[in-house]
């Protein structure tokens, strides 16, 4: 089956499209699959602003309009990806769309969770002529889970190896990790959101450049700056980091309002954007390393494979290697896939799992009552 996966993450940098061919023989441990093409359609400033505004200030009219517009943008990204790779659009048999997360509330002791991803699947199906599976998180949330992370099923299904455990660390807007036992092991995996990834750094760059830039290319600003230890200590004291897995988070906790409050308390960082980037970069690295040491290392040593935009940040990668000297820290290239493509590929696989009747949540990662088939199907 040829499937396109769509991912628009919390970094708000663009819409990723991963097209894969996948086949799973009955009784086989792993599927046969290959990446046909990977494509990113960058979001225009006005589109990024519309998403920002809807997340932080949107009323029902703004959310309604964004839902429709995202469907158009996602559909165009698929069309552009196929045209760029000279793949016939009608060769696609299915599209998996994660949607744009607008709000995500994990469950508490007193209340079930709630999650909202926008991006009209009917529009995607109408524009492309391809059936769509979307809205993956809500079934897990309805079953008592966090609704995130959803990639762990794919991490085990595609990337487990027979001779060792490995940690698959994605650093997008939010950082999430999956400890995958060796292939064939019955041991449950462990997966959760460790905290902020690139989201805070991206917002800081936009503030510093008046939206002329959207990320710290090659970690250049962080490399020039100095870590503000008092601010870092305060950041690390956030109660999220003491919560035990399963747990998930998003821009609701670590977004622009969070950064605005930090700058109000530490005006010295507002006056020196490079120091701010150095501090936020260290914050991301420290929270990932602390989570690895607390919850992952006791389960067995292995390797860490980093994907997402964070894998392109040499300052962040260097800090992770320094903080985790006993682990091999590499980028997603060792998986045979572009590090930026992994999450788009994941939602292609999750869509394929839906139409083949395969449950694709991991209750050990989300806290759901049991395994569930994820997503809603929109016919072509």
Order of alpha helices (4+ residues) and beta strands (2+ residues): beta-beta-beta-alpha-alpha-beta-beta-alpha-beta-alpha-alpha-beta-beta-beta-alpha-alpha-alpha-alpha-alpha-alpha-beta-alpha-beta-alpha-alpha-beta
